[in-house]
């Protein structure tokens, strides 16, 4: 009886704090710190003036949920045998930490494309470097300098992401399997980013078009492909890859839909961005696409006028929020999130995925859609 209670307690803990099982977050952070120390020394040997680049990245990577490494790690652990887990656990953590550098690249470049002012409660990289330029009273445009420095910083992250993955202490054929999926993931991410840019330029389209952006910019990149990288590292059978897709794609879409809701209705303390910032940036999300499709003539006019206005004040934000709620777009999006979550969880019942991994992945699914990470 005591054993049953202990097992139930262990399961509850995995579901309650899924990112902290196996001390994953501090281990990922330790790897990030080691990489930045090593790369910082290399850049310092070039010039002491490189320190602001490393400092900006150190600040950015001090935060974050570590979702992509977590899905890759549990994708591996769900399909790996006990001997592999005992032998290669630390090396796997090193390998999947590369995904945090890829994510840093995506965030830095995304903020440039969106013209975002903040990221995780701090100035976005291009704003930070513009401020440096302004403070030093250098020649030329602070904004152009900031954008150029941020692009280069993102490029450094992209390069380091490859290096971290490929220098993990794992067999060459294991890394080769993972690298093939990693390469596909990067191409899909860039395609999704371009589709997102296109949606903004075209003024948004249908819900289906918005969902296509979600799938390639977020769902595959955040969850499905990291899981596949983990499965490849474990040498898993095709049935595991299929199960991970069945779990990862709908969950990734639900994750992004939750992000879209928080971008409009979220608490700045939670999101790290000013209230209504997605509305000022004019992001053409599924939430906005549903509202636009259901809006009457007057509501559609207000959406067209206010959405994407960088000077949007609190009154304007509230007006857009009211339209989103009154059209039923918020309720519809919440319903989509719940349906996608259930579809995701139904795909985890696979005999080739360990019970422990299924428990953690279940916890991650609830945490990702409830934002209790």
Secondary structure, DSSP 8 states (H G I E B T S, - for coil): -HHHHHHHHHHHHHHHTGGGGGGHHHHHHHHHHHHHHHHHHHHHHH-GGGHHHHHHHHHHTTS---HHHHHHHHHHHHH--HHHHHHHHHHHHHHHHHHHHHHHHHHHHHHHHHT-SEETTEE-HHHHHHHHHHHHT-SS-HHHHHHHHHHHHHHHHHHHHHHHHHTSSS-HHHHHHHHHHHHHHHHHHHHHHHHHHHHHHHT---HHHHHHHHIIIIIIIIIIHHHHHHHHHHT--HHHHHHHHHHHHHHHHHHHHHHHHHHHH--HHHHSS-TTHHHHHT---HHHHHHHHH--HHHHHHHHHHTT-TT--HHHHHHHHHHHHHTTHHHHHHHHHHHHHHHHHHT---TTS-HHHHHHHHHHHHHHHHT--
